[in-house]
Amino acid sequence: MNPLTNIKSIYFIGIGGIGMSALARYFNTQGVLVAGYDKTPTPLTADLEKEGIKIHFEDDIQQIDKTATVIVYTPAIPDSHAELNYYRDNGYNVVKRSDVLNWITENAFTIGIAGTHGKTTTTSMTAHILRHTGYGCNAFLGGIASNYDTNFWSDEKNVVVVEADEYDRSFLKLSPNIAVITAVDPDHLDIYGTAAEVLKAFGQYADKIKDGGILIQKLGTTVNTSSTNKTIWTYAYDQHEASYHTSNLKVVDGSYHFDLVHPDGVIKDVVLNMGGLHNVENATAAIAIALSLNIDTEKIKEAVAAFKGVKRRFEYKIKTPSKVLIDDYAHHPEELNALISGVRSIYPGEKMVLVFQPHLYSRTQDQCDGFVSTLDKADEVILLPIYPARELPIQGVTSDMLIDKMKLTNKKVMSKEALFEWAASSTDKLIVMAGAGDIDACITKVKDIITNK
């Protein structure tokens, strides 16, 4: 029996998370009574409330829905959480987000996009192409697609495009028809312990592909997969040995123009109006999916050209001849490296100021050398204090630790207040702000300060 058929009301603990909110929106469109808790009000929770979802912001069992059929929680919720423990202690059906995604995708044609970075943009591009071309899909995104200002949409077609999250091994609950692996760099070592375990988990994900399915993986990210009844393709933006790759890449007025080479031919003059060479690569993967679904190439080109990006993924907050402010979610050294390379490709020779907020003490400790070498590639670096999220401090692990190890001369650690003062007096043209914590709120204020100067 499909567990979805009996759900009359559902309660989310951590409803404001990007993945949780997509599920909440899904059930809301299905006519299920949806409510939830989150720690802090955000623009996203405000949008959910406008859509009719009841949310409160205190860990208070007096405000919960005690009639809920299913309780969904995110792994970021601590075990001490009073609401979570009430539901557990009183026999409710308490499940993780990944369990619910399993229910939704189990009987659908599923396109799952995984990777330690690149998955949100690739998922959003793929879902956009399927929507824009009229192919149709239900989309569960890990970011807000700028074209539609949402992280979820539904469609009558029983096709699901979903971001397959490796955190907490959640993606192993999915069994996709088409799977993409964008990257397997070491991350979430608080969960996996070693890089080898990360790679092993991605191999297990590839093993979950349904018989006769397709694996599309970035060239060089080869994983060990034991299942043989599937087609395997590779992709890359500049390596011609990949099954899908680009050629004749050039930058025209801030947009990328390229030819897309695939096993059956070439799509000429694809235009991507989004910054970052890594996003050319993400687009290559999304186009590979669309071609595997036999979508018309001209429709694919039109869809790619119309893609406006994902909020906080190489998002221009200011783009004028005299000032550029770019916002990005990058929080891993490889993501930062891709971001910096992408900016350099569009603004060669321009001084780049990088404002970065490290995310998690454990990641900063585990990836210290990678962060240091990558940060040194900017011209000036401003670090905010580490955003702890779910973690307690680790002795000696601070933003100052990174600064002390960097070779770059122009570097400093600033509080948020000091950053705002700096923004008010800065004459720099190109400012890039990155991180996965609460730096997005700072970006809004920095944009206002610069705009109103």
SULNOR-V431846 format. One record per residue. N is the residue number from 1. RES is the residue in three letters. PHI is phi as a letter, one per 20 degrees, with the letter a starting at -180 (none if undefined). PSI is psi as a letter, one per 40 degrees, with the letter a starting at -180 (none if undefined). Layout:
<<N RES PHI PSI> <N RES PHI PSI>>
This chain:
<<1 MET none h> <2 ASN f h> <3 PRO g d> <4 LEU f d> <5 THR f d> <6 ASN d e> <7 ILE e h> <8 LYS e d> <9 SER b i> <10 ILE b i> <11 TYR c h> <12 PHE d h> <13 ILE e h> <14 GLY o f> <15 ILE f d> <16 GLY e e> <17 GLY f i> <18 ILE f d> <19 GLY f d> <20 MET f d> <21 SER f d> <22 ALA f d> <23 LEU f d> <24 ALA g d> <25 ARG f d> <26 TYR g d> <27 PHE f d> <28 ASN f d> <29 THR f e> <30 GLN e e> <31 GLY n e> <32 VAL e i> <33 LEU f h> <34 VAL d h> <35 ALA b i> <36 GLY a i> <37 TYR d i> <38 ASP b i> <39 LYS f d> <40 THR c h> <41 PRO f i> <42 THR c i> <43 PRO g d> <44 LEU f d> <45 THR f d> <46 ALA f d> <47 ASP f d> <48 LEU f d> <49 GLU f d> <50 LYS f d> <51 GLU e e> <52 GLY n e> <53 ILE e h> <54 LYS e h> <55 ILE c i> <56 HIS c i> <57 PHE c f> <58 GLU c i> <59 ASP f g> <60 ASP b h> <61 ILE f e> <62 GLN f e> <63 GLN d e> <64 ILE f i> <65 ASP e h> <66 LYS e e> <67 THR d e> <68 ALA f h> <69 THR f d> <70 VAL c i> <71 ILE d h> <72 VAL d h> <73 TYR c i> <74 THR e i> <75 PRO f e> <76 ALA f e> <77 ILE f h> <78 PRO f i> <79 ASP f e> <80 SER e e> <81 HIS f h> <82 ALA f d> <83 GLU f d> <84 LEU g d> <85 ASN f d> <86 TYR f d> <87 TYR f d> <88 ARG f d> <89 ASP f e> <90 ASN d f> <91 GLY m e> <92 TYR f i> <93 ASN e g> <94 VAL d h> <95 VAL c i> <96 LYS e i> <97 ARG g d> <98 SER f d> <99 ASP f d> <100 VAL f d> <101 LEU f d> <102 ASN f d> <103 TRP f d> <104 ILE f d> <105 THR e e> <106 GLU g d> <107 ASN d f> <108 ALA d i> <109 PHE f h> <110 THR d h> <111 ILE d h> <112 GLY d h> <113 ILE d h> <114 ALA d i> <115 GLY q i> <116 THR f e> <117 HIS b i> <118 GLY n e> <119 LYS f d> <120 THR f d> <121 THR f d> <122 THR f d> <123 THR f d> <124 SER f d> <125 MET f d> <126 THR f d> <127 ALA f d> <128 HIS f d> <129 ILE f d> <130 LEU f d> <131 ARG f d> <132 HIS f d> <133 THR e e> <134 GLY n e> <135 TYR f d> <136 GLY n i> <137 CYS a i> <138 ASN e h> <139 ALA d h> <140 PHE c h> <141 LEU d i> <142 GLY e e> <143 GLY a i> <144 ILE e h> <145 ALA f h> <146 SER f d> <147 ASN f d> <148 TYR c e> <149 ASP l f> <150 THR b i> <151 ASN d e> <152 PHE b i> <153 TRP b i> <154 SER d i> <155 ASP b i> <156 GLU f d> <157 LYS f h> <158 ASN e f> <159 VAL c h> <160 VAL c h> <161 VAL d h> <162 VAL c i> <163 GLU f h> <164 ALA e h> <165 ASP e h> <166 GLU e e> <167 TYR g h> <168 ASP m e> <169 ARG l f> <170 SER f d> <171 PHE f e> <172 LEU f e> <173 LYS e e> <174 LEU e i> <175 SER c g> <176 PRO f i> <177 ASN e d> <178 ILE c h> <179 ALA c h> <180 VAL d h> <181 ILE c h> <182 THR e d> <183 ALA a i> <184 VAL c f> <185 ASP f i> <186 PRO g h> <187 ASP b i> <188 HIS l f> <189 LEU f e> <190 ASP f d> <191 ILE e d> <192 TYR e d> <193 GLY n d> <194 THR c i> <195 ALA f d> <196 ALA f d> <197 GLU f d> <198 VAL f d> <199 LEU f d> <200 LYS f d> <201 ALA f d> <202 PHE f d> <203 GLY f d> <204 GLN f d> <205 TYR f d> <206 ALA f d> <207 ASP f e> <208 LYS e e> <209 ILE f h> <210 LYS f i> <211 ASP g h> <212 GLY n e> <213 GLY e a> <214 ILE c h> <215 LEU d h> <216 ILE d h> <217 GLN c i> <218 LYS f h> <219 LEU g h> <220 GLY n e> <221 THR d f> <222 THR g h> <223 VAL d i> <224 ASN e h> <225 THR c h> <226 SER e d> <227 SER f i> <228 THR d e> <229 ASN e g> <230 LYS b i> <231 THR e h> <232 ILE d h> <233 TRP d i> <234 THR d i> <235 TYR b i> <236 ALA a i> <237 TYR e d> <238 ASP c e> <239 GLN d h> <240 HIS f e> <241 GLU f e> <242 ALA f i> <243 SER g d> <244 TYR c h> <245 HIS b i> <246 THR d i> <247 SER b i> <248 ASN l f> <249 LEU f h> <250 LYS b i> <251 VAL d h> <252 VAL c h> <253 ASP l f> <254 GLY n e> <255 SER d i> <256 TYR e h> <257 HIS d h> <258 PHE b i> <259 ASP e i> <260 LEU d h> <261 VAL e h> <262 HIS c i> <263 PRO g d> <264 ASP d e> <265 GLY q a> <266 VAL c h> <267 ILE e h> <268 LYS e i> <269 ASP l g> <270 VAL f h> <271 VAL d h> <272 LEU d h> <273 ASN e f> <274 MET b h> <275 GLY f i> <276 GLY o h> <277 LEU f d> <278 HIS f d> <279 ASN f d> <280 VAL f d> <281 GLU f d> <282 ASN f d> <283 ALA f d> <284 THR f d> <285 ALA f d> <286 ALA f d> <287 ILE f d> <288 ALA g d> <289 ILE f d> <290 ALA f d> <291 LEU f d> <292 SER f d> <293 LEU e e> <294 ASN m f> <295 ILE f i> <296 ASP g h> <297 THR f d> <298 GLU f d> <299 LYS f d> <300 ILE f d> <301 LYS g d> <302 GLU f d> <303 ALA f d> <304 VAL f d> <305 ALA f d> <306 ALA e e> <307 PHE f h> <308 LYS e e> <309 GLY n a> <310 VAL c h> <311 LYS g h> <312 ARG m e> <313 ARG c g> <314 PHE l f> <315 GLU e h> <316 TYR f h> <317 LYS e d> <318 ILE c h> <319 LYS b g> <320 THR c i> <321 PRO g d> <322 SER d e> <323 LYS b h> <324 VAL c h> <325 LEU c h> <326 ILE d h> <327 ASP d h> <328 ASP b i> <329 TYR e e> <330 ALA g h> <331 HIS b e> <332 HIS c i> <333 PRO g d> <334 GLU f d> <335 GLU f d> <336 LEU f d> <337 ASN f d> <338 ALA f d> <339 LEU f d> <340 ILE f d> <341 SER f d> <342 GLY f d> <343 VAL f d> <344 ARG f d> <345 SER f d> <346 ILE e d> <347 TYR c g> <348 PRO f h> <349 GLY n e> <350 GLU e h> <351 LYS f h> <352 MET d h> <353 VAL e h> <354 LEU d h> <355 VAL d h> <356 PHE c h> <357 GLN d h> <358 PRO g i> <359 HIS d h> <360 LEU n h> <361 TYR f d> <362 SER f d> <363 ARG f d> <364 THR f d> <365 GLN f d> <366 ASP f d> <367 GLN d f> <368 CYS g d> <369 ASP f d> <370 GLY f d> <371 PHE f d> <372 VAL f d> <373 SER f d> <374 THR f d> <375 LEU f d> <376 ASP f e> <377 LYS e e> <378 ALA e i> <379 ASP e d> <380 GLU b h> <381 VAL c h> <382 ILE d h> <383 LEU d h> <384 LEU e i> <385 PRO g i> <386 ILE f h> <387 TYR e h> <388 PRO f d> <389 ALA l b> <390 ARG e e> <391 GLU d i> <392 LEU e i> <393 PRO f i> <394 ILE d h> <395 GLN g h> <396 GLY n e> <397 VAL e h> <398 THR b i> <399 SER f d> <400 ASP f d> <401 MET f d> <402 LEU f d> <403 ILE g d> <404 ASP f d> <405 LYS e e> <406 MET f i> <407 LYS e d> <408 LEU g h> <409 THR e d> <410 ASN e g> <411 LYS b i> <412 LYS a i> <413 VAL d h> <414 MET c i> <415 SER f i> <416 LYS f d> <417 GLU f d> <418 ALA f d> <419 LEU f d> <420 PHE f d> <421 GLU f d> <422 TRP f d> <423 ALA f d> <424 ALA f d> <425 SER d e> <426 SER f i> <427 THR d e> <428 ASP f i> <429 LYS e d> <430 LEU d h> <431 ILE c h> <432 VAL d h> <433 MET d h> <434 ALA b i> <435 GLY q i> <436 ALA d e> <437 GLY e b> <438 ASP d f> <439 ILE f d> <440 ASP f d> <441 ALA f d> <442 CYS f d> <443 ILE f d> <444 THR g d> <445 LYS f d> <446 VAL f d> <447 LYS g d> <448 ASP f d> <449 ILE f d> <450 ILE f d> <451 THR f d> <452 ASN e e> <453 LYS f none>>
